[in-house]
């Protein structure tokens, strides 16, 4: 989802969020046994990949220490932070990237980033003298040394306790640069209320199997995104068809050289709030191949939707869905004010729409297509938008992962006119009632992915259910439902701290491909679910 370095992406929501929604608590699934230990996977170039599965520990590895060497205790420290308003204009520098080398293991920009050279092993005692200061004895003195009597007793070192300042910016707006050119506001439109009856649910789908296909991003991936585009850590992988034969894949907060596994990175690790790639690969059984990415310099993926990157003002701007209408591409996004220290929660400034008329190279955030979140309760902050027939349907949740799913629609030609939206309220498409939208399904949801499947003539919805601790699937014959009961796709006991679940547009009725993110490795994986025949 983004820069959550201070937020453990646990799947258990805050209790108060559950109580506020009135959701029924669902017992957590029984813990499954971890998969047997296995060595880390490698790609075709011999580079070590990540393994998102929960596995038993390496039997040859020493037991982990009882305590970490250091325990840091953050202490909030307020800091007045001047924020120029308006901010700087977005950097729309773009280049035409050179084709990738024919040899997939050859780095396209070795002068910028190259595979690390192997470190030579230290010489054995028989191969030469020991290093200076190393006498080869088992005893020592000084800080950090340990002695033993041979009976199993030894020095017991407690962890170091460090008090660290946790800077809490207090943003103070100050005059900035020139204001962007104002856009002409769309004319007010009010579509009258219309019936929106629900349909009978389709036959429930069952999941025959769910398998990890491949790692899409990061070190050791088949795409080698770290070497080709400076994508070491990233998440999401939201997909839509931009034109026949081409899929866009957009990622969330992305970090480059210097990033280490364990969650999102830091400001100085080449942080970009979002990056975009393209794929023409139809054989998803072997993985999701990324052909190229939007770049602002050689071997460097560009940030598309700019963000101020100021905590408590605008920490980041995260895409939530993408779609195409004709030759124009659209993104829904959320402007994140700050990440919460409560797992699964964050606060947004607003949710909005951006568009591109140059095949995704540059984007414009529409000045009026925004859903404000002044009191933190707006129902359409994390939106997923799907064109179908005469309408674009918008499925939305509040900020965080402890909200219910609402639904709206808008005529295709008026997608940027907020006043033209109708919200589904108790069986009626009603204008201007976004916060009264009737929940589509019981329970809570995070990071929706919705599409209409032409092969089965059904709507498919995938999302993270924080109560079930699983990425789940529902289906329906109409967007307003009735939706079937949820079917688990990915259990977070098997894939710890997994989230997302974004459907590949070229999935079929039986073969559901979707991307999944894992917080610990903070990268994206392609998953394949085999469903029963819908007919």
N, C-alpha and C positions, 0 to 999 in steps of 0.2 A: 504494500500500500504506500509506502514512502519512508520518509526519514523517521524511523522509530527507534533511534539509538537508545533513548531513555525509556522506551516502552516495550516490555516483553510481550510479544504477540501471542499470548495465551488465548485459548479458545473459550475459557470460562468467563462470562461477562460479569460485570458488577451487579451485586444483588439488587441494588436500588433500581438499576435499569430494568431488571426483570419485573420488579414490583410495579414500576410505573406503567409498564405496558399491559399489566394484567395477564401475562402469559402463564400458562400452566407449566410448572417445572417438570422436566423430563428426566428420569433417572439416567445417570451417565452409563454408557455401555460398559460391559465387563472388559477389563483390561486384557488384551490379547498378548500372548507371549511374543517377545521380540523375535525377529527373524534371526537365524543363525549368523554368527560372525562371518564376514567375507571381506577379503581385501578390497580397498577402494577401487572402483572401476577406472578404466583408462579409455581415452579416445583412440582413433586410428593413428594419431601422431605420438602415442605413448605418453600423453599428458594426463596427470591424475585428475579424475572428475570427483564430483560430490556424490554422496549416497544419501538420499533423503529418507531412506527406510530406518525404522527403529530396529537396531541390531544389538545382539548380545556383545559384550566386550571381547576384545581380542584376548584369547586365552594365554598368549605369550607375552602380553603387555604387563608391566608391573601394576599393582593395584593403585587406583587414584589416591592422592593424599586426602587425609581426613578433612583438612581445612585448606582453603586457598592460601597462597603465600601472602596475599594482601587483601584486606577488606577496606573498601572505600565507603565513607559515609558522606554523602553530599549534603551541603548546607546551602539553602537558597540565599542568594545575594542579589538584591535588586540593583538594577543598573539603568540609569536614564539613557535612552537611546534615541537620538534625533533621527527622524525618518523623513527624507525629502519627499514631498508630495506636490505634483506628480513625480513618479520615479523615472529612471532612465528608460528610453525606448528599447524595445526588444532588439536583440542582435539577430538580424536576418541575413547575415553573411552565409552564403551557401556555395558549395563547389560541386562540380560534376565528378564523381569519384571514378578512379581508374578501375578497370575490371580486376577481379581477384585473380591471383596466380592460379594456373591450371593445377599445380600441385597444392592440395589443400593444407599441407603441412608447411608450406613456405609462407613466411610472414610478408604481407604486402608493404609494410613500412618498417624495415629493420632498423632504420635510423631513429625511429620514434619509440618503438617497443619491440623487443625481441624476447624469445624464450630464454629463461635463465640457463646459464651454463652449469653443468653438473659440478658439484663441489668435490674435489678429490678427497678420498678417505685418508685419515691420518695414518702415518706409518706405524707398523707393528714394532714391538720392542726389538725383534730380531733384525728389523730393517734399518735400524739406525738409533742414535742416541735419543733419549726422551727430550721433550721440549724443556727449555730453561725453566727452572723452578719446580719441575716435576721429578721427584726422586723415585717415583714408582711405589712409595710406601703407602700403606692404607691409613696412616694416622696423619693428623695435621693440627694446626692451631690457628687461632684468629677467628673473626666473625664468620658464621656460616659453617664452620667445620663441625664434625661430629665424631664422637669416640664411642667405642663399645667394648664390652667385656667378654663378648663371645657367648653370652647367655641369652641374648635377645633383647637385653635392655639397652637403652640409648637415650640421647638427649631428645626431648620433646619440644619442638619449636612451634610456638603459637603464631598465628598470622600477624603481620604488621597491620595496625589500624591507621588509616589515613583519613583525615578530615579534608575534603576537597570542596572548593566553592562551586556552587551550581548557579551560574549566572541566569537571572530572570530579568530579561529586558523589560523596561517600561517605555514603550514607544511614545515619542512626542513628535507629532507632525510638524515639519518646518517647510518653508517654501522650497520647491524643487525646480525642475526644469520646465520647459514649455508643455502645456497640456496637449494631449493628442487631439487631432482634428475631430470635432464632434460629428457623430453620425446623425442622420435624419431619423427621428423616432418613428416607429411604425404606427399607422393609424389605429385607434382603438377599435377592437372587434369584439363583439359579444355574440357567440353562437347560442341560440336558445337551448334549454335543457331538452334532452332526448332520452328515450328509453334505452337502457343498456342491460337487458336481461342476461342472466347467466345460462350457460348450456350444461347439459349433463356431462359429467366427466368421462373421458375415454377409458378404455380398459387399462388398468394399471400396468405399467412396464415393470419388468423384473430385470435385474442385472446378472448376467451370466458370469462375467469376470471383469476385473479392472486391473490393468497392468501399466507399469511405468514403461514408456517407449524409449525416451532418451532425455538427456539434459539439453535444454535449448540455449542457455546463456552461461557465461562465466568460464573460468579456467577449466579445461578438460572437456568442454562441450564440443560437439562436432562442428558447430559454427565458429568456434574459437573467437568469441566476441571480445575477449580481453585483448587479443593481438590485433584484431581487424578494426575495432571501433571503440576501444577503451571502455568496454562494458565488463567490469570485473564482478560487480554486485548490482542486482536489479530485481524487479518483481513485476507482477501482473501478467503481461503478455495478452492484452486485449486485441481481438482480431475482428476484421470485417472485410468484405469484398469491395475493393475500390473500383474495379472494372472486371470484365470477364477474364479469368485466368490469373488474377493478381489479388493477393491478400495483404492487407496492411497489418502490422503487429506493433502495437505501441506498449511501451514499458513505463513503469513509474519511476520513482527516485532512483537514479543511476549513479554509480561511483566507479572511478577508474583506478589508475595505478596507486598503490599504497593501501587499497582496501583489503581488509582481512575478514574471513568468515566470522559470523556471530551477529548478524543483523546489519542494519543500514550503517553507512559510514559517517564521515565527518565532513565539515565544510571544505577542508583542504585536500580532499581526495577526489578532485575533479567532479564535483557534484553537479548533476543536471536533473531537473525535476521530472523530465520526461524525454524519451527518445523514440524514434520511429524507424521500423524496418519494413522490408517488403519480401514476400515469398511467393513463388510460383510453383511450389512443390506440391504435387498431387498425391504422391506415394507417402502418406503419413505413417504407414506401418514401420518405416525406417527412421522416423523423426521429422521434425519441422525444420527445413532448411531455409535460412535467411540469405537472400541473394545480395542485398545491399541495404544501406541505411542512409537516411538524410544526414549529410555531413556539412560541418562548417569549416573543416580543414582536413588534411589528409589523415585518414584512419582515425577520425574523431567524430562520433555521432553528435549531432547538434541538439540543443534544447529547443523544443518547439513552442510550448506555452511558457512564457517567462514567469518568474516568481521573484518576490522581493527577498526571500530567504532570511526573514527577520522574525524570530520567535515572538509570539503574542501580537503580531501584526499580520504577516503572511509568511508562514514558514515555507510552504511549497504549494504547487498547483499540480494536482493529480488527475489524469484522465480517468474517466469511469466507463465510457463506451465510445464507439465510433460507428459511423454509418455513411452511406453515400446516397445522394439524390442527384441523378444525372452525372455531370462531371464535377459537381461540388462535393467535397468531403466535409463531414461534420465531426466534432468531438464534443461530448459532454464532459465536464470537469468539475472539480471542487477546489475552491481556494481554502486551504487549511490555515486556520489562525494559529493553532498550536496542538501538539499531541498531548494527551493526558497521561498522567502516571498510573491511571486506572487501566488495566488491560482491556483492549478492545474499544477504547473510547478516544475520540478526538473532537475538536470543535472547528467548524468551518465559518468563514465569512459569508460565503454564498456558493451556490452551484450555478453553473452557466454553460453557454454554448459558444464554441469557436468554429470557424469555417476556413476552408482552404480552396482556392481556385487554381492552384498550380500543382496538383497531384501531391499535396501534403508537404511541399517544400517549406512554405511559410503559412502562418495561421493568423487569423484576426479574432480576438475575443470580442464578441458582439457586446455593445455597450448597454443594450436593453434586454437581451435574452438572459436574464439572471433571476434566480430565486434567492432572495435575501434570507439571512438566518440571524436576525437581530437578537432574538431571545433564545437561540439554540434549539428551537423545536420545529423548524420547518421540515415538512415531510418529504421534500424532494431535493435533498442535498447530495446524495449519492445516486445518480440516475443512470439507467440503462435504456437506450432509445432504439426502437426497431421500426423501420418503415415496412408497412404492409397494406396493400390496397390503396385506398384514398388517404390513409392517415399514417402518421408517425406516432407510435405508442411509447409512452414514457413510464417505465417502472422505477419507483424511487423509494429510498429509505432516508431517515434522518442521518445526521452525522454519527459516526461510530457504528458498532455492530450490535446494538441492543434496541433496534427499531423494527417496526412492522413495515410491510410492503404496501405501497399505494400505487395507483394507476391513473394515468392521464392520456389524452390523445389530442392531436392537433392536425388539421388538414396539411397535407404535404407542402403546399405552396406557402404556408404561413408558419413554418417551423421556428422562425426567429421572432415571431410576434407572441409574446407571453400572454397577451389579453385574449388570444384566440384559442387557448388551451381549455379543454373540458376535463373535469376530474370525475372519476367513477365513484359515486356516492349512493349507496343503498339502491343499486339497480338503475341509476340514472346518470347520464353524462351531463354534469352540471358545470356551468362556468364559474370561475373565480372562487373555487372552494378547495384549494389545494390542501389545507390542513384538516379538512373534513373527509378526505378520501377514505373509503372503507377498506380495511385490511383485506388483501386478497386471500391470504392463507393464515392459519394460526401460527403463533410462535414468532421468533426473531430471525433476522437475516442480515448477512453482511456480504457486500460485493456481488451484486446480481449479474448474471449473464443470461440473456433471453434471446431466443430466435424462433422463427417459424420454419418448421421442417417440411419442405415440399413433398418429400418421399412418403411421409406418414400422415401428412395433413394435420399435424399437431404442433402446438406450441411447446417448447421445451424451456425450462427454467432451472438453472444450476446456481447454487449459492452456498456459502458457509453458514450452517446452523450452529450457533455457539452453544446451544443447550445440548444438542445431540452430539456435539464434538465431532462433526462430520461435514464434508461437502456432499450435498444431497441434490437429487433430481426430482422435479415434478413435471407433469404434462397436463395439457388442457386443449380443448378444441376452439375456445375463444380466449382472447387475452384476459378478460375479466373473470374467467373460470366457468364452471367449477374446476379447480385444480385438483389433481390426484394427491393422495398422501405422498409424503416424501420418501424417496428410496435412497439409502446411503450409497455414495460412490467411493469416497475416500474417508477412512476412519483416521482421526488424528492420533490414535494410539499406534497405528501402523506407520503413519507419516507425521512425526511430531511437528506441531506448530505449522501445519499446512493451512493455506488459505487461498482465496481466489476460486478458480474453477470457471475459466472463460472458454466458451464453446468455439471450436473451429467451424467456420461457415460451411466448409465442405464435408462436414460429418453427414452421415446418412441415417436412415431410420434405425438401423441395427448397430452401426459403428459410430459411437459418440467419442470424438476426440476433443480434449480440452487441456488448457494449460493450468498448471498448479504451481503456486509459489511455496517455498519453505523458508520460514524466518531464520532458522539457524544458519543455513548455507546462503540465504538471501539470494536465490536465483530461481529460474523458471524451468519447469519440466513439462514435457508433453505426456499426457495420460491417454489411455484408450479403454473405454468401457464397451463391452459387448452386451447389447440389449436383446430381449426376446422380440420375435417378429410382431409388429403392431397389428398385422392383419389377421 
